[in-house]
Amino acid sequence: MADAASLTAHTGYWLRMVSNEVSQEFARKVAEEGVTVAEWSFMRSLYDVDAMAPSALAAKMGLSKGAISKLADRLIDKTLVARAENDEDRRGHSLSLTSAGRGKVPALAALADKNDAEYFDVLTTDEHATLLALLKALADRRGLKTIPVN
């Protein structure tokens, strides 16, 4: 029988353990506010602009146009996002946050900040900075651009 490394011998195991815990807790927090993590990411991606074409938003988030369309439809139903026709091209349209959606983003961002603080407060400031720098370096060197939505 060949040797097989234990699960805990893999860095990915530990990353997944931590990621799952942090992500699931954040998902619970935003669910209490009536949105999913994917919807929050969508809203935050629109927050710094007046409006954006769905194709541009798909590129920015690293999602398919179909995924953007489904998220947009859900957020439109929740009156957090609006869809408007493009005056120059009737086939095109843009997406923007409604006033309710724009007002909700800072509250959801505060939940993200709180979730990070609650989870990572067991690390020293230097440990936290090192962890963040290492994760950013891995993402950069692997060319990871897709916004995590689940």
Helices and strands as residue ranges (DSSP letters): G 7-9, H 11-31, H 37-47, H 54-61, H 65-77, E 81-85, E 93-97, H 99-120, H 125-141
